[in-house]
Amino acid sequence: MSEDLAFRIQLGIILPKMKDTIAGDLSAIVAELVDILQAGTREGEELSIEPIKEIIMKDLEIFLDDFILPAIEAKLKPPEEEAAEEPEEEAAEEAEEEAEE
């Protein structure tokens, strides 16, 4: 897939769907994180957006890796065990047919 096409898909399909479906919930999660970090910040100490962004990005990556991508990967690539079982089952069926003859 060309880089330009991937970028168009990202901007035209993925980002609008994410905005429609998860923006509100994700905003609430980030707001809760900010509240927690502010509560632990000393008076006069500034809280910057970079550590907040870093925490959220790491959590998003873990979330994708643990909950979203395994299902997608399973869809793209069936487990090897099932694929290996099919030839064994066929061989067993053929052996049974030959034994019956």
C-alpha positions in Angstrom: 0.0 0.0 0.0 1.4 3.4 -0.9 2.2 5.8 1.8 -0.1 8.4 0.3 -3.1 5.9 0.2 -2.4 4.8 3.7 -2.4 8.5 4.9 -5.7 9.2 3.0 -7.3 6.1 4.6 -6.0 7.3 8.0 -7.4 10.8 7.7 -10.6 10.0 5.8 -11.8 6.8 7.5 -10.0 5.9 10.7 -9.6 9.2 12.4 -13.3 10.3 11.9 -14.5 6.9 13.1 -12.3 7.1 16.2 -13.6 10.6 16.8 -17.2 9.5 16.6 -16.8 6.3 18.7 -14.0 6.8 21.3 -13.2 10.5 21.6 -15.6 11.2 24.5 -14.5 8.1 26.5 -10.8 8.7 25.9 -11.2 12.4 26.8 -12.8 11.4 30.1 -9.9 8.9 30.8 -7.3 11.6 30.1 -9.2 14.1 32.3 -9.2 11.6 35.1 -5.4 11.1 34.7 -4.8 14.9 34.7 -6.8 15.2 37.9 -4.7 12.4 39.5 -1.5 14.0 38.4 -2.6 17.4 39.6 -3.4 16.0 43.0 0.1 14.7 43.3 1.7 17.9 42.0 3.2 20.3 44.5 1.9 23.8 44.8 3.6 26.0 42.3 4.8 23.1 40.3 3.7 23.0 36.6 2.2 20.0 35.0 3.0 19.7 31.3 1.1 17.8 28.6 4.1 15.7 27.5 4.1 13.2 30.4 0.4 12.9 30.1 0.6 12.2 26.4 3.4 9.7 27.0 1.4 7.8 29.6 -1.7 7.7 27.4 0.3 6.6 24.3 1.9 3.8 26.2 -1.5 2.6 27.6 -3.0 2.8 24.1 -0.2 0.6 22.7 -0.7 -1.9 25.5 -4.4 -1.8 25.0 -4.0 -2.5 21.3 -1.5 -5.2 21.8 -3.5 -7.0 24.5 -7.1 -6.6 23.5 -7.5 -5.5 19.8 -4.7 -6.8 17.7 -4.8 -10.5 18.9 -8.3 -10.9 17.5 -7.3 -9.2 14.2 -4.2 -11.3 14.0 -6.2 -14.5 14.5 -8.5 -13.4 11.7 -5.6 -12.8 9.3 -3.7 -16.0 10.3 -5.5 -19.1 11.5 -3.8 -21.0 14.2 -1.2 -23.4 13.0 -2.7 -26.2 15.1 -6.0 -26.1 13.2 -4.1 -26.0 9.8 -1.9 -28.9 10.9 -4.9 -31.0 12.1 -6.7 -30.8 8.7 -4.1 -32.9 6.8 -4.0 -35.4 9.7 -7.7 -35.8 9.6 -7.7 -36.2 5.9 -5.0 -38.9 6.1 -6.9 -40.7 8.8 -10.1 -40.6 6.7 -8.2 -42.0 3.7 -6.7 -44.7 5.8 -10.1 -45.7 7.1 -11.5 -45.8 3.5 -8.6 -48.0 2.4 -9.1 -50.3 5.3 -12.7 -50.7 4.5 -11.9 -51.7 0.8 
